């Protein structure tokens, strides 16, 4: 996983929390570059080795030889991998695996798993002592791949978490509005990674909203750069409401949190293979959320998929600007509905804590190691 990946940061955060609470020492095997701060934490961590060979052959060597050799040398109590595969079966140490990518094949409805990949995935599902997943839909997908009902008992769903944040005071909100939206109310959307067609659909929805409401509402787009796409740049140049669009650079998490907390609503219309932490942050800052029925399905790990949560989020149909415009108008016109969304979102957001997430990971470790005392355990994590 990349160092800027939401799931990767989440897994490392859980590892650091557990090392502080349980005295676990993590021995890191890095399959790519990692910033030094990822190895920080209450306990001493060590970086043992890095993947040295590129390409598919390099991955095979990594899982079948480099990790097993490190395990033989350091004799850990547990091996935890984060790349959807366990190491070679000859390792005589319990293994946990984080499934961070495979489930998206199911969510997007695309059959992209080759026969070789399916065979390796099935072997991983059979051999791992514990499989960490992020949603019930992903769990269903893995069960179909394994074709063995016994695998169900090994799949543990881990809930996402967001740092504690609070609603902004009125004065700070007004300052942020001045900085980002000419002092006016605004919808906020993170566009990093979004394709030009997705951004165009968002702009179409905003145009429909402006046409029907004739309000001063602004649209702030965080991340990305329209200048890198000539077609999108030309569309923006002739966009009727271009004066109401404010495109910011990619923002650090803290600044994003402030910008979100000052917004009228968070609009998340793009499909993402992520945990939905921006939605959690919005709930915790007292801001309502509009998303699509196809987006952020991982958010409600442990209960149901996000579209099953009623009353805390407004949903638009994916790829339908008119549907999204309708929800923008609804939340703008109905202050009672907006207040209700904020209230229910705030209550729901409180249930997604780091204590809960780390506890679920701890339970998986104890299941895999059959209760090896945490203070005497030493684990290898392949990041």
Secondary structure, DSSP 4 states (H G I P E B T S, - for coil): --TT-HHHHHHHHHHHHHHHHH-PEEEEEESS---GGGG-SSS--EEEEE--S-HHHHHHHIIIIIHHHHHHHH--SEEEE-SS----TT--S-EEEE-SSTHHHHHTT-----HHHHHHHHHHHHH-SEEEES-HHHHHHHHHHHT-GGGGGGEEE---------PPPHHHHHHHHHHHHTTS-EEEEE-TT--HHHHHHHHHHHHHHHHHH----EEEEES--GGG-HHHHHHHHT-TTGGGEEEE----HHHHHHHHHTSSEEEE-S--SS--HHHHHHHHTT-EEEEETTS-TTTTTTT--GGG--SS-EEE-TT-HHHHHHHHHHHHH-HHHHHHHHHHHHHHHTT--HHHHHHHHHHHHHHHHTS--GGG-EEEEE-
